[in-house]
Amino acid sequence: MPRVWDVPVHDSTRVRDVRVAAGAAARHAGLAEARVAAAELVATELATNLLKHAGGGRVLLDLVGPVVPAYADERISVVQIMAVDHGPGMPDTAAALRDGYSTAASLGAGLGTCLRTADDFDLHSTPGRGTVVLARIASGPDRGAAGPHPVPLPVRAGGLNIPFAGAEFSGDAWACVRTGERVTLMLADGLGHGPQAARASSAAVEALRQAPHLPPSDLLRRMHSALRGTRGAAVAVAQLDIAAGRLSFTGVGNVGARLRHGDTWHGLVSRPGIVGSHLPVHLPEHQELWTEDCLLVLHSDGLPSRWSPGPAAHARSSLDPAVIAASIVRDAGSPARPVRDDTAVAVLGPFPPDRSS
């Protein structure tokens, strides 16, 4: 089930809690002790930075797949550490990564240490809105060591999953897998929240892994059978045929989907129903052209339906999809307006050409 460690950081006592959570997540992922120590170090640095530079925030730790979608039978767990704040933001992110740079009378080595230690590292900051910092710790010391990918893909996926009210498990789940030249992104929102909702969304993930070659409509029918006996879930499935440059989409329930073409966004419509309980007889597949400037966002209803993409989602840069997802969640809320349910956002976007090998 989607185990997530959500640690609010508003005073120095929570830094230790973040470190403990990082160690637990890394051991849960089966990482060697050296990488467990790396996860603890990075998480501690990010939590400390939240207090020094943003007046607090939250650290989210999750077990995810590699950013380049793996084959469905590659059960690879990577520890994803995300620090999110509503602070003043950074005017110069490049300078912030240099050792010795500090705005808080410190040694200025925190983000540089994280960059060197993590297998994946990225950040995005908007003055007046806040900062998102991402680090992933995998099984090996080298970047890109998150799994065997003999044929480079021009796309990558990432996401964020936040359980309601700091619960241990999220009722939402997302996954992205590949089979041949097809990449399938799925997001499931189990009805309600808590362990029972998590079991439903986890069953949807497992059904995807068992038959990633099926088109979205057939995958949803397979998931419908797999989710019988659970609470059921809202599910959206998007499948990209890389060779054809075509995206196919089918959704059931209230999982939101938006696709960016250049600077234009439009929604992809799901059918009413509940996977595992009430599946529509007809499941049409919506077809879209996919080009190198496309970006796909799937999200559960914990995110307001009228969310704004924000600067990160509009950026024509090499931002990690998980950073985009976290920025969307941050910009849609505030410390004074907590989320009303489990919240998951999954993003599929282009892999920068100079980093696709």
VENKAFEN-V429886 format. One record per helix or strand of 2 or more residues. SS is the DSSP state (h for helix, s for strand). FROM is the first residue (numbers start at 1). TO is the last residue. If there is no record, write none. Layout:
BEGIN
ss;from;to
SS;FROM;TO
SS;FROM;TO
END
This chain:
BEGIN
ss;from;to
s;3;9
h;13;28
h;33;54
s;57;64
s;70;71
s;78;84
h;93;96
h;110;117
s;120;126
s;130;137
s;155;162
h;164;166
s;172;179
s;182;190
h;195;210
h;216;226
s;233;241
s;246;252
s;256;261
s;264;267
s;274;275
s;286;289
s;294;299
h;310;314
h;321;332
s;343;350
h;353;355
END
